[in-house]
Amino acid sequence: MPKPSPVEFVIAKPTPPGWWKQNRHIVMLVVGLLVGSWLVSGHDSTATPSRTNQDHPSRRCRNQGVSKRSDAT
């Protein structure tokens, strides 16, 4: 009976890369562009108005009234 020949090399095709491995650079690019545009936009649509100086009068206006020294005498 003839001896079977030993297999020295097996040629096999590697498994193709999955969807994530093929497209992850594109996904990261799109996510980076979206986050960058969101940060640059400044959130104008949801901005709340800032306080005005009407709530806090300036020093010049506060010091124009009666001083404490004249009240004490």
C-alpha distances in whole Angstrom, upper triangle without the diagonal:
4,6,9,12,15,18,21,24,25,28,30,33,36,38,41,44,46,50,51,50,50,54,55,57,59,60,61,63,65,66,67,69,70,71,73,75,76,77,79,81,83,83,86,85,85,88,91,94,95,99,102,104,107,105,106,109,109,111,114,115,115,117,120,121,123,122,122,125,127,126,127,130
4,6,9,12,15,18,21,22,25,27,31,33,35,38,42,44,47,49,47,48,51,53,55,56,57,59,61,62,63,65,67,68,69,70,73,74,75,77,78,80,80,83,83,83,86,89,92,93,96,99,102,104,103,104,107,107,109,112,113,112,115,117,119,121,120,120,123,125,124,125,128
4,6,9,12,15,18,19,22,25,28,31,33,36,39,41,45,47,44,45,49,50,52,54,55,56,58,60,60,62,64,65,66,68,70,71,72,74,76,78,78,81,81,81,83,86,89,90,93,96,99,101,100,101,104,104,106,109,110,109,112,114,116,118,117,116,119,122,121,121,125
4,6,9,12,15,16,19,21,25,27,29,32,35,38,41,43,41,42,45,46,48,50,51,52,54,56,57,58,60,62,63,64,66,67,68,70,72,74,74,77,77,77,79,82,86,87,90,93,96,98,97,97,100,101,103,105,106,106,108,111,112,115,114,113,116,119,118,118,122
4,6,9,12,13,16,19,23,25,28,31,34,36,40,41,39,40,43,45,46,48,49,50,52,54,55,56,58,60,61,62,64,65,66,68,70,72,72,75,75,76,78,81,84,85,88,91,94,96,95,96,99,99,101,104,104,104,106,109,110,113,112,112,114,117,116,117,120
4,6,9,11,14,17,21,23,25,29,31,34,37,39,36,37,41,42,44,46,47,48,50,52,52,53,56,57,58,59,62,63,64,65,67,69,69,73,73,73,75,78,81,82,85,88,91,93,92,92,96,96,97,100,101,101,103,106,107,110,108,108,111,114,113,113,117
4,6,7,11,13,17,19,22,25,28,30,34,35,33,34,37,38,40,42,43,44,46,48,49,50,52,54,54,56,58,59,60,62,64,66,66,69,69,69,72,75,78,79,82,85,88,90,89,89,92,92,94,97,98,98,100,103,104,106,105,105,108,111,110,110,114
4,7,10,13,16,18,21,24,27,30,33,34,32,32,36,37,38,41,42,43,45,47,47,48,51,52,53,54,57,58,59,60,62,64,65,68,68,68,70,73,77,77,81,83,86,89,87,88,91,91,93,95,96,96,98,101,102,105,104,104,106,109,108,109,112
4,6,10,13,15,18,21,23,26,30,31,28,29,33,34,35,37,39,39,41,43,44,45,47,49,50,51,53,55,55,57,59,61,61,65,65,65,67,70,73,74,77,80,83,85,84,85,88,88,90,92,93,93,95,98,100,102,101,101,104,106,106,106,110
4,6,10,12,15,18,21,23,27,28,26,26,30,31,33,35,36,37,39,41,42,43,45,47,48,49,51,52,53,55,57,59,59,62,62,63,65,68,71,72,75,78,81,83,82,83,86,86,88,91,91,91,94,96,98,100,99,99,102,105,104,105,108
4,7,9,13,15,18,21,25,26,24,24,27,29,30,32,34,35,36,38,39,41,43,44,45,46,49,50,51,53,54,57,57,60,60,60,63,66,69,70,73,76,79,81,80,81,84,84,86,89,90,90,92,95,96,99,98,98,101,103,102,103,107
4,6,9,12,15,18,21,23,21,21,25,26,28,29,31,32,34,35,36,38,40,41,42,44,46,47,48,50,52,54,54,57,57,57,60,63,66,67,70,73,76,78,77,78,81,81,84,86,87,87,89,92,93,96,95,95,98,100,100,101,104
4,6,9,12,15,18,20,17,17,21,23,24,26,27,29,30,32,33,35,36,38,39,41,42,44,45,47,48,51,51,54,53,54,56,60,63,64,67,70,73,75,74,75,78,78,81,83,84,84,87,89,90,93,92,93,96,98,97,98,102
4,6,9,12,15,17,14,15,18,20,22,23,24,26,28,29,30,32,34,35,36,38,40,41,42,44,45,48,48,51,51,51,53,56,60,61,64,67,70,72,71,72,75,75,77,80,81,81,83,86,87,90,89,89,92,94,94,94,98
4,6,9,12,14,12,13,16,18,20,21,22,24,26,27,28,30,32,33,34,36,37,38,40,42,43,45,45,48,48,48,51,54,57,58,62,65,68,70,69,70,73,73,75,78,78,79,81,84,85,88,87,87,90,92,91,92,96
4,6,9,12,10,9,13,15,17,18,19,21,23,24,25,27,29,30,31,33,34,36,37,39,40,43,42,45,45,46,48,51,54,56,59,62,65,67,66,67,70,71,73,76,76,76,79,81,83,85,85,85,88,90,89,91,94
4,7,8,6,6,10,11,14,15,16,17,19,21,22,23,25,26,28,29,31,32,34,35,37,39,39,42,42,42,45,48,51,52,56,59,61,64,63,64,67,67,69,72,72,73,75,78,79,82,81,81,84,87,86,87,90
4,6,5,6,9,10,13,14,14,16,18,19,20,22,24,24,26,28,29,30,32,34,35,37,37,40,39,40,42,45,49,50,53,56,59,61,60,61,65,65,68,70,70,71,73,76,77,80,79,79,82,85,84,85,88
4,6,5,6,8,11,11,11,14,16,16,17,19,21,21,23,25,26,27,29,31,32,34,34,36,36,37,39,42,46,47,51,53,57,59,58,59,62,63,65,68,68,68,71,73,74,77,77,77,80,82,81,83,86
4,5,5,5,9,10,9,11,13,14,14,17,19,19,20,22,24,25,26,28,30,32,31,34,34,34,37,40,43,44,48,51,54,56,55,56,59,60,62,65,65,65,68,70,71,74,74,74,77,79,78,79,83
4,6,6,8,10,10,12,14,15,16,18,20,21,22,24,26,27,28,30,31,33,33,36,36,37,39,42,45,46,50,53,56,58,57,58,61,61,63,66,66,67,69,72,73,76,75,76,78,81,80,81,84
4,6,8,9,10,12,13,15,16,18,19,21,22,23,25,26,28,29,31,33,33,36,36,37,39,43,46,47,51,53,56,58,58,59,62,62,64,67,67,68,70,72,74,77,76,77,80,82,81,82,86
4,6,5,6,9,10,11,12,14,16,17,19,20,22,23,25,26,27,30,30,33,33,33,36,39,42,43,47,50,53,55,54,55,58,58,61,63,64,64,67,69,71,73,73,74,77,79,78,79,83
4,5,5,6,8,10,10,12,14,15,16,18,20,21,22,24,26,28,28,31,31,32,34,37,40,41,45,47,50,53,52,53,56,56,58,61,61,62,64,66,68,71,70,71,74,76,75,76,80
4,5,5,6,9,10,10,12,14,15,16,18,20,21,22,24,26,27,30,30,31,33,36,39,40,44,46,49,52,51,52,54,55,57,59,60,60,63,65,67,70,69,70,73,75,74,75,79
4,5,5,6,9,10,11,12,14,15,17,18,20,21,22,25,25,28,28,30,32,35,38,39,43,45,48,51,50,51,54,54,57,59,59,60,63,65,66,69,69,70,73,75,74,75,79
4,5,5,6,9,10,11,12,14,16,17,18,20,21,24,23,26,26,27,29,33,36,37,41,43,46,49,48,49,52,52,55,57,57,58,61,63,64,67,67,68,71,73,72,73,77
4,5,5,6,9,10,10,12,14,15,16,18,20,22,22,25,26,26,28,31,34,35,39,42,44,47,46,47,50,50,52,55,55,56,58,60,62,65,64,65,68,70,69,71,74
4,6,5,6,9,10,10,12,14,15,16,18,21,21,24,25,26,28,31,34,35,38,41,44,46,46,46,49,49,52,54,54,55,58,60,62,64,64,65,68,70,69,71,74
4,5,5,6,9,10,11,12,14,15,16,19,19,22,22,23,25,29,32,33,37,39,42,45,44,45,48,48,51,53,53,54,57,59,60,63,63,64,67,69,68,70,73
4,5,5,6,8,10,11,12,14,15,17,17,20,21,21,23,27,30,31,35,37,40,42,42,43,46,46,49,51,51,52,55,57,58,61,61,62,65,66,66,67,71
4,5,5,6,9,10,11,12,14,16,17,20,21,22,23,26,29,30,33,36,39,41,41,41,44,44,47,49,50,50,53,55,57,59,59,60,63,65,64,66,69
4,6,5,6,8,10,10,12,15,16,18,19,20,22,25,28,29,33,35,38,40,40,41,44,44,46,48,49,50,52,54,56,59,59,60,63,65,64,66,69
4,5,5,6,9,10,11,13,13,16,16,17,19,23,26,27,31,33,36,38,38,39,42,42,45,47,47,48,51,53,54,58,57,58,62,63,63,64,68
4,6,5,6,9,10,12,12,15,16,16,18,21,24,25,29,31,34,36,36,37,40,40,43,45,45,46,48,51,52,55,55,56,59,60,60,61,65
4,5,5,6,9,10,12,15,16,17,18,22,24,25,28,30,33,36,36,36,39,39,41,44,44,45,47,49,51,54,54,55,58,60,59,61,64
4,5,5,6,9,10,12,14,15,16,20,22,23,27,29,32,35,35,35,38,38,41,43,43,44,47,49,50,54,54,55,58,59,59,61,64
4,6,5,7,7,10,11,12,13,17,20,21,25,27,30,32,32,33,36,36,39,41,41,42,45,47,48,51,51,53,56,57,57,58,62
4,6,6,8,11,13,13,13,17,19,20,23,25,28,31,30,31,34,34,37,39,39,40,43,45,46,49,49,50,53,55,54,56,59
4,5,8,10,13,14,14,17,19,20,23,25,28,30,31,31,33,33,36,38,39,40,42,44,46,49,49,50,53,55,55,56,59
4,6,7,9,11,11,15,17,18,22,23,27,29,29,30,32,33,36,38,38,39,42,43,45,48,48,50,53,54,54,56,59
4,5,9,9,8,12,14,14,18,20,23,26,26,27,29,29,32,34,34,35,38,40,42,45,45,46,49,51,50,52,55
4,6,6,6,10,12,14,18,20,24,25,25,27,29,30,33,35,35,36,39,41,42,45,45,47,50,51,50,52,56
4,6,5,9,11,13,17,18,22,24,24,26,28,29,32,34,33,35,38,39,40,44,44,46,49,50,49,52,55
4,6,9,11,14,18,20,24,25,25,27,29,31,34,36,35,36,40,41,42,45,46,47,51,52,51,53,56
4,6,10,12,16,18,22,23,23,25,28,29,33,35,34,34,38,39,40,43,44,45,48,49,48,51,54
4,7,9,12,15,19,20,20,22,24,26,29,31,30,31,34,36,37,40,41,42,45,46,45,47,51
4,6,9,12,16,17,16,18,21,23,27,29,27,28,31,33,34,37,38,39,42,43,42,44,47
4,7,9,13,14,14,16,18,20,24,25,24,25,29,30,31,34,35,36,40,40,40,42,45
4,6,10,12,11,13,15,17,20,22,21,22,25,27,28,31,32,33,36,37,37,39,42
4,7,8,7,9,12,14,17,19,18,19,22,23,24,28,28,30,33,34,33,35,38
4,5,6,8,10,11,15,17,15,16,20,21,22,25,26,28,31,32,32,34,37
4,5,5,6,8,11,13,12,13,16,17,19,22,23,25,28,28,28,31,33
4,5,6,9,12,14,11,12,16,16,17,21,22,24,27,28,27,30,32
4,6,10,13,15,12,12,16,17,18,21,22,23,26,27,26,29,32
4,6,9,12,10,10,13,15,16,19,19,20,24,25,24,26,29
4,7,8,6,7,10,11,13,16,17,19,22,22,22,25,27
4,5,6,7,9,11,13,16,16,18,21,22,22,25,27
4,5,5,6,9,11,14,13,15,18,19,20,22,24
4,6,5,7,10,13,13,16,18,18,20,22,24
4,6,6,8,11,13,15,18,18,19,21,23
4,6,6,9,10,12,15,16,16,18,21
4,5,8,7,10,13,13,14,17,18
4,7,8,12,14,13,14,17,19
4,6,9,12,11,11,15,16
4,7,9,7,8,11,12
4,6,6,7,9,11
4,6,5,6,9
4,5,5,7
4,6,6
4,6
4
